Amino acid sequence: MDVRIEQSWKNVLQPEFDKPYFEQLTAFVRSEYQTKQIFPPANLIFNAFDQCPFDDVKVVILGQDPYHGVGQAHGLCFSVNDGIKFPPSLVNIFKEIEAEYGKPAPASGNLIRWAQQGVLLLNATLTVQAHQAGSHQGHGWEQFTDAVIRILSEQKQNLVFILWGAYAQNKASFVDNNKHLVLQSAHPSPFSVHRGFFGNNHFVLTNNYLKEQGLKEIDW
């Protein structure tokens, strides 16, 4: 199957695109876009990959679903388009960065600036129906993104995998922690942020690790 995605990702993911489950997933997603309001816009489904080529990945942050409100999702987990009010989890992410680095929250919640520095902002499910959280779970996206994590772990060295919350932490089994750094904590959601997200120091720990590997640090 021919999928429009950044070329270095296409090279490593083509075996997944050729599997029967991905053809079934594509048929489901296409039907959903034709009959319902689905986010993100269809041309941004693979935006996380397009903005952060396989060869450039240094850090992986794993989310669950795209935001399901109008105008929010644009294919990068936790990120929103310019001019959109920050969702609560993103507010808390910026609070943690401020606590670690003393940097106040930026004017925009668009995290494309992270992606372009090598941060893959990957949701486990890449599409969602408007106002219906989790509506596209269980249709094949998870199998695809599990493969993405496994391929990154196998084919690259010295990545940082940031897993916030139980859902993301279930993906840790796909990562070889002998060759990568795995950081885990509570989710930045208001329901769990005080159970270990605040104070996790993940942004500093990530940069310390990258520096140790002789890699450029992320400007959070």
C-alpha positions as CSV (number, residue, x, y, z in Angstrom):
1,M,0.0,0.0,0.0
2,D,1.3,3.5,-0.9
3,V,1.1,5.8,2.1
4,R,1.9,9.5,2.0
5,I,4.5,9.9,4.7
6,E,8.0,11.3,5.0
7,Q,10.4,9.2,3.0
8,S,12.7,7.9,5.7
9,W,9.7,6.7,7.6
10,K,8.2,5.1,4.5
11,N,11.5,3.2,4.0
12,V,11.2,1.5,7.5
13,L,7.4,1.3,7.8
14,Q,6.6,-0.1,4.3
15,P,6.3,-3.7,5.7
16,E,3.6,-2.5,8.1
17,F,1.8,-0.7,5.3
18,D,1.7,-3.9,3.3
19,K,0.0,-6.0,6.1
20,P,-3.7,-6.9,6.0
21,Y,-4.5,-5.1,9.2
22,F,-3.2,-1.8,7.8
23,E,-5.4,-2.1,4.7
24,Q,-8.4,-2.7,7.0
25,L,-7.4,0.3,9.1
26,T,-7.1,2.5,6.1
27,A,-10.6,1.4,4.8
28,F,-12.1,2.2,8.3
29,V,-10.4,5.6,8.5
30,R,-11.3,6.6,5.0
31,S,-15.0,5.7,5.7
32,E,-15.0,7.7,8.9
33,Y,-13.6,10.8,7.2
34,Q,-16.3,10.5,4.6
35,T,-19.2,10.2,7.0
36,K,-18.2,11.9,10.2
37,Q,-16.2,14.8,11.6
38,I,-12.8,13.3,12.3
39,F,-9.6,14.9,13.7
40,P,-6.9,15.8,12.8
41,P,-7.5,16.9,9.2
42,A,-6.8,14.0,7.0
43,N,-3.6,15.5,5.5
44,L,-2.1,15.8,9.0
45,I,-2.7,12.2,10.2
46,F,1.1,11.5,9.8
47,N,2.2,15.0,10.8
48,A,4.3,13.7,13.7
49,F,6.4,11.6,11.2
50,D,6.5,14.3,8.6
51,Q,7.9,16.9,11.0
52,C,10.4,14.5,12.6
53,P,12.1,12.2,10.1
54,F,13.2,8.7,11.2
55,D,16.8,9.6,10.9
56,D,16.4,12.7,13.2
57,V,14.5,11.1,16.1
58,K,16.2,11.6,19.4
59,V,13.2,11.6,21.8
60,V,9.8,9.9,21.7
61,I,6.9,11.3,23.7
62,L,3.9,9.0,23.6
63,G,0.3,10.2,23.9
64,Q,-3.0,8.3,23.7
65,D,-5.6,10.0,21.4
66,P,-5.6,13.2,19.4
67,Y,-7.6,16.0,21.0
68,H,-11.2,15.7,19.9
69,G,-12.2,19.4,20.1
70,V,-12.6,21.6,17.0
71,G,-9.3,23.1,15.7
72,Q,-7.1,21.5,18.4
73,A,-5.5,18.4,16.9
74,H,-2.8,18.7,14.2
75,G,-1.1,15.3,14.4
76,L,1.4,15.9,17.2
77,C,0.6,14.5,20.7
78,F,-0.2,17.1,23.4
79,S,0.2,19.9,20.8
80,V,-2.4,22.3,19.6
81,N,-2.6,24.7,16.6
82,D,-1.4,28.3,17.0
83,G,-4.1,30.4,18.6
84,I,-5.9,27.5,20.4
85,K,-6.4,27.6,24.1
86,F,-4.0,25.2,25.9
87,P,-5.7,22.0,27.1
88,P,-5.1,21.2,30.8
89,S,-2.4,18.6,30.2
90,L,-0.4,21.0,28.0
91,V,-0.7,23.7,30.7
92,N,0.8,21.3,33.2
93,I,3.6,20.3,30.8
94,F,4.6,23.9,30.5
95,K,4.4,24.3,34.3
96,E,6.9,21.5,34.7
97,I,9.2,23.0,32.1
98,E,9.0,26.3,34.0
99,A,9.8,24.5,37.2
100,E,12.8,22.8,35.7
101,Y,14.2,25.6,33.5
102,G,12.6,28.8,34.7
103,K,11.1,29.3,31.3
104,P,7.5,30.8,31.3
105,A,4.9,29.2,29.1
106,P,5.2,30.2,25.5
107,A,2.5,32.1,23.6
108,S,1.7,29.1,21.4
109,G,0.9,25.5,22.3
110,N,2.2,24.3,18.9
111,L,5.0,21.9,19.6
112,I,6.2,21.6,16.1
113,R,9.3,23.4,17.3
114,W,10.1,20.3,19.4
115,A,9.4,17.9,16.5
116,Q,11.9,19.8,14.3
117,Q,14.5,19.3,17.0
118,G,14.1,15.5,16.9
119,V,11.1,14.9,19.3
120,L,8.6,12.4,17.8
121,L,5.2,13.4,19.3
122,L,3.4,10.1,18.8
123,N,-0.2,9.3,19.7
124,A,-1.0,5.6,20.0
125,T,-4.2,6.3,18.0
126,L,-3.7,8.7,15.2
127,T,-7.4,9.7,14.5
128,V,-10.5,10.4,16.6
129,Q,-14.2,11.3,16.0
130,A,-15.1,14.8,17.1
131,H,-16.1,15.0,20.8
132,Q,-15.7,11.2,21.2
133,A,-12.5,10.4,23.1
134,G,-11.2,6.9,22.3
135,S,-13.6,6.4,19.3
136,H,-10.9,5.1,17.0
137,Q,-9.2,2.8,19.5
138,G,-9.2,-0.9,18.7
139,H,-9.2,-0.5,14.9
140,G,-5.5,-1.1,14.2
141,W,-3.8,2.1,15.0
142,E,-2.3,0.6,18.2
143,Q,-0.8,-2.2,16.2
144,F,0.8,0.3,13.9
145,T,2.2,2.6,16.5
146,D,3.5,-0.4,18.6
147,A,5.4,-1.4,15.5
148,V,6.8,2.2,15.2
149,I,8.1,2.0,18.8
150,R,9.6,-1.4,18.3
151,I,11.3,-0.4,15.0
152,L,12.8,2.7,16.7
153,S,14.0,0.6,19.5
154,E,15.6,-2.0,17.3
155,Q,17.1,0.2,14.6
156,K,18.3,3.2,16.6
157,Q,20.6,3.8,19.6
158,N,20.4,6.1,22.6
159,L,16.8,7.4,22.2
160,V,14.8,8.8,25.1
161,F,11.3,7.3,25.5
162,I,9.0,9.5,27.7
163,L,6.0,7.5,28.9
164,W,3.5,9.4,31.0
165,G,0.6,7.5,32.6
166,A,-0.3,3.8,32.6
167,Y,-1.4,3.7,29.0
168,A,1.9,4.9,27.7
169,Q,3.9,2.8,30.2
170,N,2.3,-0.3,28.8
171,K,4.4,0.4,25.7
172,A,7.7,0.1,27.6
173,S,7.9,-3.6,26.8
174,F,8.6,-2.7,23.1
175,V,11.7,-0.7,24.1
176,D,15.2,-2.2,24.8
177,N,16.2,-0.3,27.9
178,N,19.7,-1.5,27.6
179,K,20.3,0.8,24.7
180,H,17.7,3.6,25.3
181,L,16.6,5.7,28.3
182,V,13.0,5.1,29.4
183,L,11.5,7.8,31.6
184,Q,8.1,7.1,33.3
185,S,5.8,9.1,35.5
186,A,2.2,10.0,36.1
187,H,0.3,11.6,33.3
188,P,0.1,15.5,33.1
189,S,-3.7,15.4,33.2
190,P,-5.2,17.3,36.1
191,F,-6.5,14.0,37.5
192,S,-3.0,12.6,38.0
193,V,-0.5,15.5,37.7
194,H,0.1,15.6,41.5
195,R,0.8,11.9,41.7
196,G,4.3,12.2,40.2
197,F,4.2,14.3,37.0
198,F,5.1,17.5,38.7
199,G,8.7,17.2,39.8
200,N,9.6,14.3,37.5
201,N,12.4,16.4,36.0
202,H,12.0,14.6,32.6
203,F,13.0,17.5,30.5
204,V,16.3,18.0,32.3
205,L,16.9,14.3,32.5
206,T,16.3,14.0,28.7
207,N,18.8,16.8,27.9
208,N,21.4,15.4,30.3
209,Y,21.2,12.0,28.5
210,L,21.4,13.6,25.1
211,K,24.4,15.6,26.2
212,E,26.1,12.5,27.5
213,Q,25.6,10.9,24.0
214,G,27.2,14.0,22.4
215,L,23.8,15.1,20.9
216,K,22.3,18.5,20.8
217,E,19.9,19.2,23.7
218,I,16.3,20.0,23.1
219,D,15.2,23.7,23.6
220,W,12.0,23.0,25.4
